[in-house]
């Protein structure tokens, strides 16, 4: 199977040698998103809730560019520099996704690019919701 590169200007451009997403067959692998504003490429202003919302908005933009949406995510990996923010992630996730929820992992990390507090990566199958 050939790889198809997914790209959109509605999500932050890559800040390194990677693609926003890669599709192989029916599966789309979304690169990690931090709370960068795609217009300014700066971290979103506000508290952790605003950052989590921005990350989901970025993921959604990439999902849409691949012909899907957040509800088509089948696996979500969440990286947090403070696992004390896990409850906020759950709250926002419950607002932007509906059951059945994707499989998920939440991982505490020491640091993230650009000093972000949260990063998420996902695997999506368009049309699976």
Steps between C-alpha positions, in 0.01 A plus 500: 500500500614850425524772760293815459622811681226706667557873543286802586565863580218483758739321738854600597763422242759243597779635721735223394554234235157334516156515339182615673355159416565200280232276355567137412197312376201599711709604800627852569785556746486852644821653631505649847332836538592753765287810569648712222279757334532418127488869403784613727683172575510616864361312800135579564429754768318397816486218749538125451136470393561743212811303408312169492222658292759634254661156468163341421428778247835431332433127491153563358644715219737219401221241528283710269785540250513118492126469440396424855435664835589461866234232543691280253804482733549141612812552715610813686827547686519792743827634641487730804778673688272500807267203546306721739343644183357162403154598628491806273591280203212265588256793525595645163513157337144429617391831343662446158448123462200276542476135595635265392828662602831399343758283668735729691820533696606788726870533564683732735810652342776730619468755220344564160600711197481878542424461871149364435316330786304259278549314173271248331547262210236278346412222261185558296292297258280740298136395493537260793272693735 
